[in-house]
Amino acid sequence: MTPDRIAIRDNTTSTEYTFGEMNRRANRVAYVLLEHGVTKGSRVATYSKNRIEIVDLFLACGKIDAVLVPLNIRLAPPEIEFLVKKTNPKVIAYDQQIKTRFHSLGKGVTGRTVTSLGEPARDDGRDA
């Protein structure tokens, strides 16, 4: 393995992340998902613009055998509500930058376990 090599570069912030950093970030997110009751086969939805936390969620879901369900922010609220009802995600992670749009969605969306992307996750050094 090459944990010190650059895995990804966030062009919006010019931040580079190594494979080791991405693994640690994914482990932290995986534990947060597990704490929210996400298990093998559970769906985790995202309602967000492109950002590094989406990659974290993708990798974390892979570690715990969950399914990532990205929701397109350009869809109309009834379309989002339909997709949420159809996929039944255990958790919905949304982007703080578009929280007003997220909170305008119906109760079928916001009445679930939701978390804001970018909130700090604990780091206890364990691998998922």
MOMODA-V120020 format. One record per residue. RES is the residue in one letter. SS is DSSP state (H for helix, E for strand, L for the rest). OMEGA is omega in whole degrees, -180 to 180 (* if undefined). Layout:
RES/SS/OMEGA
RES/SS/OMEGA
This chain:
M/L/180
T/L/-175
P/L/-178
D/L/178
R/L/180
I/E/179
A/E/-174
I/E/178
R/E/177
D/E/-176
N/L/179
T/L/-179
T/L/-175
S/L/179
T/E/177
E/E/-180
Y/E/178
T/E/176
F/H/178
G/H/178
E/H/-180
M/H/177
N/H/179
R/H/179
R/H/180
A/H/177
N/H/179
R/H/-179
V/H/179
A/H/179
Y/H/176
V/H/179
L/H/178
L/H/179
E/H/178
H/L/175
G/L/178
V/L/-180
T/L/179
K/L/179
G/L/177
S/L/177
R/E/177
V/E/-178
A/E/174
T/E/176
Y/E/-168
S/L/166
K/L/178
N/L/177
R/L/-174
I/H/-179
E/H/176
I/H/176
V/H/177
D/H/180
L/H/179
F/H/-179
L/H/180
A/H/178
C/H/177
G/H/-179
K/H/-177
I/H/179
D/L/173
A/L/-177
V/E/178
L/E/180
V/E/178
P/E/178
L/E/-178
N/L/-177
I/L/179
R/L/179
L/L/177
A/L/-180
P/H/178
P/H/178
E/H/177
I/H/180
E/H/178
F/H/-179
L/H/179
V/H/178
K/H/-178
K/H/-176
T/H/177
N/L/-179
P/L/176
K/L/-178
V/E/171
I/E/177
A/E/-178
Y/E/-178
D/E/179
Q/H/-178
Q/H/179
I/H/-176
K/H/178
T/H/178
R/H/180
F/H/-177
H/H/177
S/L/179
L/L/-177
G/L/-179
K/H/177
G/H/178
V/H/-173
T/H/179
G/L/-179
R/L/174
T/E/-180
V/E/176
T/E/-179
S/E/176
L/E/179
G/L/176
E/L/-178
P/L/176
A/L/-178
R/L/178
D/L/179
D/L/175
G/L/-179
R/L/172
D/L/177
A/L/*
